[in-house]
């Protein structure tokens, strides 16, 4: 709701696409830049309490937006600043949220938990814009920001009842840089985490830009105006919800590694089909398939990291995974947007799907161990969760001599 209201408000105020882009980027960029710091804090602090603090901070900045807009003291630069700090609060808290999941559910249920998390997030993408439109018509953008601020109270109340087991925390006295370096060594030394980060980086660069190009596909490619982007965005969200809910049962029947691998290759082919769609209807059907397979990629790889990262470094390893997605995706979006401007955005989407399928195919032939490492501990075909060296992996400093 806040995203739609913020974009609508600043567009109406300025009639300047640059301001609209700035306010959207301000809310998104912190995830790529600040997630590693959030990962360090997730491994150093009490995750539940830290998540409560960052959630209250998000509520405070949403309240600030509501008050500024309600009082008509809302210059564009102030909206950008508050959007950035709200995004920053979420970015440094999100690694704690994700790191808590393995402590809340059994290992066999972790993929289902991650899938449900993805399903509710994408359900918000389907319902949120509709609710925002209703609030904007009946009330105002300030009301939408106020509803968002109040909604964080439900999260805080729920966290007050969460009980987590005691855990080992990173020692005092270490610098943030040293902790980040130790987390990076763990991520690279654990085969499953390394494979997940490599694969999400490739997908983010080549495949993920379809998200930012939805409006261009609808307007420039399919020659549809106002309703086109909304139809495609909603269709993608519906597909993602369906895919998220189907992921855990499929993994239980066929094994997590097979399902995640199938999702990655299916996403590439679905992307190519989306690029070939000749009409809004066929594009909507294709992007539903794209949404379903893409959420399988995100949830599946995220689960691999959560299950295979050592508990003491889980927050940092997860933050590196999120940083790879958050920083590489904008780069791929800029490149594909520029190429799409020359050859056509649908043609670029088709090309991206084919390139992604080709790269993944080459990896499956020449680097099969990358896909083999996606199995959780104990699943047939998987690798060990960690060698003794990784299990003892420098979580607090330089390597110790033995």
C-alpha positions in Angstrom: 0.0 0.0 0.0 2.8 2.4 0.9 4.7 1.7 -2.3 1.7 2.5 -4.5 0.6 5.5 -2.5 4.2 6.9 -2.4 4.7 6.5 -6.2 1.2 8.0 -6.9 1.8 11.0 -4.6 5.2 12.0 -5.9 4.1 11.6 -9.5 1.1 13.9 -9.0 3.2 16.4 -7.0 6.1 16.7 -9.5 5.0 15.2 -12.8 8.7 14.2 -13.0 9.7 10.6 -13.7 13.1 11.2 -12.1 11.5 12.0 -8.7 9.4 8.9 -9.0 12.4 6.8 -9.8 14.4 8.3 -6.9 11.7 7.6 -4.3 11.3 4.0 -5.5 15.1 3.4 -5.6 15.5 5.0 -2.2 13.2 2.3 -0.6 15.0 -0.6 -2.5 18.7 0.3 -2.5 19.2 -0.2 1.2 18.5 -3.9 0.9 21.5 -4.4 -1.3 23.8 -2.0 0.6 22.9 -2.6 4.2 21.9 -6.3 4.3 25.5 -7.4 5.2 25.5 -5.1 8.3 22.1 -6.5 9.2 23.6 -10.0 9.0 26.5 -9.0 11.3 24.0 -7.7 13.8 21.8 -10.7 13.5 24.7 -12.9 14.6 25.8 -10.6 17.3 22.5 -9.5 18.9 19.4 -11.1 20.2 17.6 -11.6 16.9 14.0 -11.3 18.3 14.7 -8.1 20.1 16.6 -6.5 17.3 13.8 -7.3 14.9 11.4 -5.6 17.3 13.6 -2.5 17.3 13.9 -2.3 13.5 10.1 -3.0 13.1 9.4 -0.1 15.4 11.8 2.1 13.3 9.9 1.1 10.1 6.6 2.1 11.8 8.2 5.4 12.9 9.2 6.4 9.4 5.9 5.3 8.0 4.3 7.5 10.6 6.6 10.4 9.6 5.3 10.0 6.0 1.7 10.1 7.2 2.3 13.2 9.3 4.2 15.1 6.6 1.6 14.4 3.9 -1.3 15.1 6.3 0.2 18.5 7.3 1.0 19.3 3.6 4.7 19.8 4.5 5.9 17.1 2.1 8.5 18.3 -0.4 9.8 15.5 -2.7 13.2 15.4 -1.1 11.6 14.7 2.3 9.6 11.8 0.9 12.8 10.4 -0.6 14.7 10.7 2.7 11.9 9.0 4.7 11.5 6.2 2.1 15.3 5.6 2.3 15.4 5.4 6.1 12.3 3.2 6.1 14.0 0.9 3.6 17.2 1.0 5.7 15.3 -0.1 8.8 13.9 -3.1 7.0 17.3 -4.0 5.4 19.1 -4.2 8.7 16.3 -6.2 10.3 15.5 -8.6 7.5 18.5 -10.9 8.1 17.3 -11.4 11.7 13.8 -12.3 10.5 15.2 -14.9 8.0 17.8 -16.2 10.5 15.0 -16.9 13.0 13.1 -19.3 10.8 15.3 -22.4 11.4 14.8 -21.9 15.1 11.0 -21.7 14.8 10.4 -24.8 12.7 11.9 -28.3 12.3 14.4 -28.8 9.4 11.9 -30.9 7.5 9.4 -28.0 7.6 11.8 -25.2 6.7 11.1 -25.1 3.0 7.4 -25.0 3.8 8.0 -22.1 6.2 10.0 -20.2 3.6 7.4 -20.9 1.0 4.6 -19.6 3.2 6.6 -16.5 3.8 7.0 -16.0 0.1 3.3 -16.7 -0.4 2.1 -14.1 2.0 4.6 -11.5 0.6 3.3 -12.1 -2.9 -0.3 -12.1 -1.7 0.4 -8.6 -0.4 1.5 -7.7 -4.0 -1.9 -8.8 -5.2 -4.1 -7.3 -2.5 -2.0 -4.3 -1.5 -2.3 -2.3 -4.7 -6.1 -2.8 -4.7 -6.4 -1.7 -1.1 -4.1 1.3 -1.8 -6.3 2.3 -4.7 -9.4 2.2 -2.5 -7.8 4.2 0.3 -6.5 6.8 -2.2 -10.0 7.2 -3.7 -11.8 7.3 -0.4 -9.3 9.1 1.8 -5.7 10.1 0.9 -2.1 9.0 0.6 -1.6 10.0 4.3 -4.2 7.4 5.2 -2.3 4.7 3.3 0.9 5.6 5.1 -1.0 5.6 8.4 -2.4 2.1 7.8 1.1 0.9 7.0 2.4 2.4 10.2 -0.3 0.7 12.3 0.2 -2.7 10.6 3.7 -3.0 12.1 2.1 -3.3 15.5 0.9 -6.8 14.6 4.5 -7.8 14.0 5.7 -6.4 17.3 2.9 -8.1 19.2 3.6 -11.5 17.5 7.4 -11.2 18.3 6.6 -10.6 21.9 5.3 -14.1 22.1 8.1 -15.8 20.2 10.5 -18.0 22.1 13.9 -18.8 20.6 16.5 -21.3 21.9 19.7 -20.0 23.4 22.5 -19.8 20.9 26.1 -19.0 20.5 26.8 -15.4 19.5 29.7 -13.8 17.8 32.3 -12.6 20.4 32.7 -9.0 21.5 35.6 -6.9 20.3 35.5 -7.8 16.6 35.1 -5.1 13.9 32.2 -5.2 11.5 34.7 -5.8 8.6 36.2 -8.8 10.4 32.8 -10.3 11.0 31.8 -9.8 7.4 35.0 -11.3 6.2 34.5 -14.3 8.5 31.0 -14.7 7.2 32.2 -14.5 3.6 34.7 -17.3 4.2 32.0 -19.5 5.7 29.7 -18.8 2.8 32.4 -19.7 0.2 33.6 -22.7 2.2 30.2 -24.4 2.5 29.2 -26.0 -0.8 25.5 -25.5 -0.6 25.7 -21.8 0.4 28.3 -21.2 -2.3 26.2 -22.8 -4.9 23.0 -20.9 -3.9 24.9 -17.5 -4.0 26.4 -18.3 -7.4 23.0 -19.3 -8.8 21.1 -16.4 -7.4 23.7 -14.0 -8.8 23.3 -15.5 -12.3 19.5 -15.4 -12.0 19.5 -11.9 -10.7 21.7 -10.6 -13.5 19.9 -12.3 -16.4 16.4 -13.4 -15.3 15.2 -11.1 -12.5 15.1 -7.9 -14.6 11.8 -9.0 -16.0 10.2 -7.5 -12.8 11.4 -4.0 -13.6 10.4 -4.3 -17.3 6.8 -5.4 -16.7 5.4 -1.9 -17.5 7.6 -1.6 -20.6 6.4 -5.0 -21.9 2.8 -4.0 -21.4 3.0 -0.5 -22.8 5.8 -0.6 -25.4 5.6 -4.3 -26.4 1.9 -5.0 -26.2 0.7 -1.5 -26.8 -1.6 -1.5 -23.7 -1.9 1.6 -21.5 -3.0 2.0 -17.9 -4.5 -1.4 -17.3 -1.7 -3.4 -18.9 1.0 -3.2 -16.2 -1.6 -3.8 -13.5 -2.8 -7.0 -15.2 0.7 -8.4 -15.6 1.8 -7.4 -12.1 -1.3 -9.1 -10.6 -0.9 -12.2 -12.8 2.7 -12.5 -11.6 1.7 -12.2 -8.0 -1.0 -14.9 -8.4 1.5 -17.2 -10.0 4.0 -16.6 -7.2 1.4 -17.4 -4.6 0.5 -20.7 -6.3 4.1 -21.6 -6.8 5.0 -20.9 -3.2 2.2 -23.0 -1.9 3.1 -25.9 -4.2 6.8 -25.9 -3.5 6.9 -27.7 -0.2 4.6 -30.6 -1.2 6.6 -31.1 -4.4 9.9 -31.1 -2.5 8.5 -33.7 0.0 7.5 -35.9 -3.0 10.5 -35.5 -5.2 13.3 -34.1 -3.1 14.4 -30.5 -2.6 17.4 -30.6 -4.9 15.3 -31.8 -7.8 12.5 -29.3 -7.3 14.9 -26.4 -6.9 16.9 -27.4 -10.0 13.6 -27.9 -12.0 12.4 -24.5 -10.9 15.6 -22.8 -12.1 15.4 -24.3 -15.6 11.7 -23.9 -15.8 12.0 -20.2 -14.9 14.4 -19.7 -17.9 12.0 -21.4 -20.3 8.9 -19.6 -18.9 10.7 -16.3 -19.3 11.3 -17.1 -23.0 7.6 -17.9 -23.4 6.7 -14.6 -21.8 8.9 -12.8 -24.3 7.1 -14.6 -27.2 3.6 -13.7 -25.9 1.6 -11.9 -28.7 -1.2 -10.5 -26.6 -2.0 -9.3 -23.1 -3.9 -12.4 -22.3 -1.1 -14.8 -23.3 1.4 -12.6 -21.6 -0.6 -12.7 -18.4 -0.7 -16.5 -18.6 3.0 -16.7 -19.3 4.0 -14.4 -16.5 1.9 -16.4 -14.1 4.2 -19.3 -15.0 7.2 -17.0 -14.6 6.0 -15.9 -11.2 5.4 -19.5 -10.0 8.8 -20.8 -11.1 10.7 -17.6 -10.0 9.3 -18.0 -6.5 10.5 -21.6 -6.6 14.0 -20.3 -7.4 14.0 -17.7 -4.6 12.5 -19.8 -1.9 14.4 -22.9 -2.8 17.8 -21.3 -2.9 17.0 -19.3 0.3 16.1 -22.5 2.1 19.4 -24.1 1.0 21.3 -21.2 2.6 19.2 -21.4 5.8 19.6 -25.1 6.2 23.3 -25.4 5.4 24.8 -22.2 6.9 26.3 -22.8 10.4 24.0 -21.3 13.1 26.7 -18.9 14.4 27.1 -17.3 10.9 23.6 -17.8 9.5 22.7 -14.1 9.6 25.9 -13.0 7.7 25.6 -15.8 5.1 21.9 -14.9 4.4 22.8 -11.3 4.2 25.4 -12.1 1.5 22.8 -14.0 -0.4 20.4 -11.0 -0.2 23.2 -8.6 -1.1 23.9 -10.6 -4.3 20.2 -10.4 -5.3 19.8 -6.8 -4.3 22.9 -5.4 -6.0 23.2 -7.5 -9.1 19.5 -7.2 -10.1 19.6 -3.4 -10.7 22.7 -3.8 -12.8 21.0 -6.4 -15.0 17.9 -4.3 -15.2 19.9 -1.3 -16.5 21.7 -3.4 -19.1 18.5 -5.2 -20.3 16.6 -2.0 -20.3 19.2 -0.3 -22.5 19.3 -3.3 -24.9 15.5 -3.6 -24.9 15.3 0.1 -26.0 17.2 -0.9 -29.1 15.9 -4.4 -30.1 12.5 -4.3 -28.3 11.7 -5.2 -24.7 9.9 -8.4 -25.6 12.8 -9.5 -27.7 15.1 -8.7 -24.9 13.0 -10.8 -22.5 13.0 -13.8 -24.9 16.8 -13.4 -25.3 17.3 -13.3 -21.5 15.4 -16.5 -21.1 17.4 -18.3 -23.8 20.7 -16.9 -22.4 19.8 -18.0 -18.9 18.8 -21.5 -20.1 22.1 -21.7 -22.0 24.3 -20.7 -19.0 22.5 -23.0 -16.7 22.8 -25.9 -19.2 26.6 -25.3 -19.5 26.8 -25.3 -15.7 24.8 -28.6 -15.5 27.3 -30.2 -17.9 30.6 -28.8 -16.7 29.9 -27.9 -13.1 27.4 -30.5 -11.9 28.6 -30.2 -8.3 26.9 -26.8 -8.1 23.5 -28.4 -8.5 24.4 -31.4 -6.4 25.2 -29.2 -3.5 21.6 -27.9 -3.3 20.4 -30.9 -1.3 19.8 -30.5 2.4 21.7 -32.7 4.8 20.7 -36.3 4.5 18.9 -36.0 1.2 20.1 -38.5 -1.5 22.5 -36.9 -3.9 23.6 -34.1 -1.5 26.9 -33.2 -0.1 27.8 -33.0 3.5 26.6 -29.9 5.3 30.1 -28.9 6.2 33.5 -30.3 6.4 35.3 -30.1 9.8 37.2 -27.1 8.4 34.0 -25.2 7.5 32.3 -26.2 10.7 35.1 -24.6 12.6 35.3 -21.8 10.1 36.8 -18.7 11.4 33.6 -17.3 12.7 35.5 -14.9 15.0 38.7 -14.1 13.2 41.7 -15.4 11.3 42.4 -19.1 10.9 43.9 -20.7 14.0 46.9 -23.0 13.6 46.3 -26.6 14.5 
